[in-house]
Amino acid sequence: MLSGKRFKLEISTVGVEIVSGKRVAVTVPAGDTIKVVSGPRHTDAMMDVLWEGRVVMLFAIDVEERGTEIAEKGFSM
C-alpha cells in the first residue's frame, strides 16, 4: 500500500485536480515532492496525492515509474 508514502518525481507528470467542481489537468513538475493520501482505486488505478497543499489525482503507475520513494528519517531495517 502506498498511502502515506512520499515520492520525489523524476519526470513531470500530468494529473487531475477538482476546481470549482470541474476536473482540470495539472502538471506536477519533475523535482517536486508528493505524498500519497489514498489509493490507488481499483477501478481506475488513480490515487490522491498531496502536492503544494492541494489534492491531485495521479495514476499509480506514473507515481511508481516516475517517482523515487523518499525514505522516512529515522527508519532503518
C-alpha atoms as a printed R data frame, in Angstrom:
   type eleno elety resid chain resno       x      y       z
1  ATOM     1    CA   MET     A     1   0.000  0.000   0.000
2  ATOM     2    CA   LEU     A     2   1.329  3.403  -0.962
3  ATOM     3    CA   SER     A     3  -0.821  5.525   1.347
4  ATOM     4    CA   GLY     A     4   1.320  7.839   3.495
5  ATOM     5    CA   LYS     A     5   4.464  7.409   1.388
6  ATOM     6    CA   ARG     A     6   6.316 10.347  -0.129
7  ATOM     7    CA   PHE     A     7   7.862 10.450  -3.576
8  ATOM     8    CA   LYS     A     8  10.106 12.831  -5.494
9  ATOM     9    CA   LEU     A     9   9.065 12.951  -9.140
10 ATOM    10    CA   GLU     A    10  11.936 12.435 -11.561
11 ATOM    11    CA   ILE     A    11   9.743 13.146 -14.616
12 ATOM    12    CA   SER     A    12   6.887 15.676 -14.870
13 ATOM    13    CA   THR     A    13   3.503 14.012 -14.517
14 ATOM    14    CA   VAL     A    14   0.014 15.075 -15.575
15 ATOM    15    CA   GLY     A    15  -2.752 14.752 -13.009
16 ATOM    16    CA   VAL     A    16  -6.296 15.923 -12.360
17 ATOM    17    CA   GLU     A    17  -7.447 18.460  -9.789
18 ATOM    18    CA   ILE     A    18 -11.050 19.325  -8.946
19 ATOM    19    CA   VAL     A    19 -11.514 23.112  -9.165
20 ATOM    20    CA   SER     A    20 -14.980 24.607  -8.607
21 ATOM    21    CA   GLY     A    21 -16.494 21.179  -9.262
22 ATOM    22    CA   LYS     A    22 -14.687 20.705 -12.581
23 ATOM    23    CA   ARG     A    23 -11.791 18.433 -13.468
24 ATOM    24    CA   VAL     A    24  -8.721 20.390 -14.506
25 ATOM    25    CA   ALA     A    25  -5.483 18.924 -15.861
26 ATOM    26    CA   VAL     A    26  -2.375 19.958 -13.929
27 ATOM    27    CA   THR     A    27   1.283 19.160 -14.430
28 ATOM    28    CA   VAL     A    28   3.289 18.182 -11.371
29 ATOM    29    CA   PRO     A    29   6.868 19.177 -12.298
30 ATOM    30    CA   ALA     A    30   9.916 16.968 -12.072
31 ATOM    31    CA   GLY     A    31  11.741 17.531  -8.790
32 ATOM    32    CA   ASP     A    32   8.584 18.184  -6.768
33 ATOM    33    CA   THR     A    33   7.598 16.032  -3.800
34 ATOM    34    CA   ILE     A    34   4.190 14.422  -3.383
35 ATOM    35    CA   LYS     A    35   2.604 12.446  -0.554
36 ATOM    36    CA   VAL     A    36   0.081  9.685  -1.248
37 ATOM    37    CA   VAL     A    37  -3.155 10.414   0.609
38 ATOM    38    CA   SER     A    38  -5.250  7.466  -0.612
39 ATOM    39    CA   GLY     A    39  -5.432  4.843  -3.310
40 ATOM    40    CA   PRO     A    40  -4.884  3.543  -5.780
41 ATOM    41    CA   ARG     A    41  -8.533  2.925  -6.512
42 ATOM    42    CA   HIS     A    42  -9.169 -0.485  -8.038
43 ATOM    43    CA   THR     A    43 -11.475  0.795 -10.774
44 ATOM    44    CA   ASP     A    44  -9.185  3.347 -12.407
45 ATOM    45    CA   ALA     A    45  -5.768  2.879 -10.771
46 ATOM    46    CA   MET     A    46  -5.667  6.528  -9.706
47 ATOM    47    CA   MET     A    47  -4.595  7.829  -6.317
48 ATOM    48    CA   ASP     A    48  -4.981 11.054  -4.414
49 ATOM    49    CA   VAL     A    49  -1.719 12.810  -3.613
50 ATOM    50    CA   LEU     A    50  -0.924 15.958  -1.693
51 ATOM    51    CA   TRP     A    51   1.126 18.405  -3.755
52 ATOM    52    CA   GLU     A    52   1.765 22.017  -2.737
53 ATOM    53    CA   GLY     A    53  -1.135 21.849  -0.282
54 ATOM    54    CA   ARG     A    54  -3.548 20.642  -2.972
55 ATOM    55    CA   VAL     A    55  -5.071 17.219  -3.556
56 ATOM    56    CA   VAL     A    56  -4.367 15.967  -7.071
57 ATOM    57    CA   MET     A    57  -5.251 12.625  -8.666
58 ATOM    58    CA   LEU     A    58  -2.380 10.805 -10.376
59 ATOM    59    CA   PHE     A    59  -2.144  7.383 -11.963
60 ATOM    60    CA   ALA     A    60  -0.444  4.934  -9.616
61 ATOM    61    CA   ILE     A    61   1.773  3.653 -12.434
62 ATOM    62    CA   ASP     A    62   3.071  7.204 -13.045
63 ATOM    63    CA   VAL     A    63   3.966  7.624  -9.380
64 ATOM    64    CA   GLU     A    64   5.699  4.238  -9.268
65 ATOM    65    CA   GLU     A    65   7.603  4.638 -12.566
66 ATOM    66    CA   ARG     A    66   8.362  8.363 -12.486
67 ATOM    67    CA   GLY     A    67   8.936  8.835  -8.766
68 ATOM    68    CA   THR     A    68  11.560  7.838  -6.233
69 ATOM    69    CA   GLU     A    69  10.281  6.986  -2.784
70 ATOM    70    CA   ILE     A    70  11.657  9.186  -0.025
71 ATOM    71    CA   ALA     A    71  12.619  7.070   2.973
72 ATOM    72    CA   GLU     A    72  11.346  8.265   6.319
73 ATOM    73    CA   LYS     A    73  14.022  9.733   8.559
74 ATOM    74    CA   GLY     A    74  14.991  7.587  11.492
75 ATOM    75    CA   PHE     A    75  13.664  4.395   9.895
76 ATOM    76    CA   SER     A    76  16.078  1.596   9.203
77 ATOM    77    CA   MET     A    77  15.841 -2.131   8.681
